[in-house]
Amino acid sequence: MEKGKVSEFLKKYTMVIVLVIVVLFFTWQTGGRMILPQNVNNLIAQNAYVFILATGMLLCILTGGNIDLSVGSVVCFVGAVGATVMVNMEMNVFIGIIVMLAVGLAIGVWQGFWIAYRRIPPFVVTLAGMLMFRGLSNIVLDGFTIAPMPQGYLNLFNSYIIDFFGGQGLNITCVLIGVIAAAIFILITFKGRMSKIKKGYAVNKASNDIIRCAIISIVIIGFMWRLAQYKGLPNMLLWIAVIVLIYGYITSKTTIGRHLYAIGGNEKAAQLSGINTNKVYFFAYANMGLLAAVAGMVTIARLNSANPTAGDSYEMDAIGSCFIGGASAYGGSGTIPGVIIGATLMGVINLGMSIMGIDMNWQKVVKGLVVLAAVIFDVESKKNSR
């Protein structure tokens, strides 16, 4: 492979390579405990909120490097409201879910209005939201913890897909889902390749696509095999997969997705081309409120309680995952698959350091350095490309 092509390959797959190296490092440092089936399951359960919040945060960042500092507080507030409705008021679980989604969306609409239509800087609006909704959380909870959550609610998030084949020590259904997912990925990749060829577009070498499909398929099947050795496919993973697929489609296949990238690239040019930038900003932040509500639902299910400190520093994990996954600090670039890689890397770092017994303060130092390194890499790459 030519030097230029090697450089391009390394730049394109930098974070994938880093993720592999980090996994291997922690596997070595923990004596293999990092990849035990239970810890692979914990990676999903403990970091589900990161995947959900980072997906929504990407849309905000695409508009020009903007962020939402309030999501951690919104997660706490939505969880407090949901717990009050389902536990204290003993309402139906599904009514509780509808209330939580409505509260999250209302918060997103509130902040989106000031950002999009009154042009108050996102940093200011969401900083105010971070303080307001943390305070409201404590008011709703009165400083106490509400627990436990109804069993029907916990089953929606904390249970596992049953094995229809009754495997002993290995969830066969989980393995088959992994094989099917890998097959679908391969089919979509080569269907897209054929479509580009028919339209006369440039495509990668067939060998490159084959290697990429082989590597990703092995990762998917290996990951599902590990889950199958524990309890099988967790419901939490299904929630994450649905959100990722929906927003992957929105950002890559829809008009609003193209507008998000256009505004991040050059807002003035986007306005001149007829894009209603106010509506795009409003969509990004209203959507962030909705996904913060989903993250709140997931959080109180995992903790089996709602408490005043829930959601602390969640916004930092979400923002960090986006930048680590390749989203530009200036906006206009970034993908959902990249965000998933970034969120996975953050999760692996969290889990690996926890298994090693590293102090929480040092964990924050490491994560801060990782985020800084990712942004420096993005900025320097852009300078070199110019």
Buried (B, 14 or more C-beta within 10 A) or exposed (E): EEEEEEEEEEEEBBBBEBBEEBBEBBBEBBEEBBBBBEBBBBBBBBBBBBBBBBBBBBBBBBBBBBBBBBBBBBBBBBBBBBBBBBBEEEBEBEEBBBBBBBBBBBBBBBBBBBBBEEEBEBEEBBBBBBEBBBEBBBEBBEEEBBEEBBEEBBEBBBBBBEBEEEBEEBBBBBBBBBBEBBEEBBEEBBEEBEEEEEEEEEEEEEEEBBEBBEEBBEBBBEBBBBBBBBBBBBBBBEBBEEBBEEBBEBBEEEEBBBBBBBBBBBBEEBBEEEBEBBBBBBBBBBBBBBBBBBBBBBBBBBBEBBBBEBBEEBBBBBBBBBBBBBBBBBBBBBBBBBBBBBBBBBBBBBBBBBBEEEEEEEBEEBBEEBBEEBBEBBEEBEEEEE
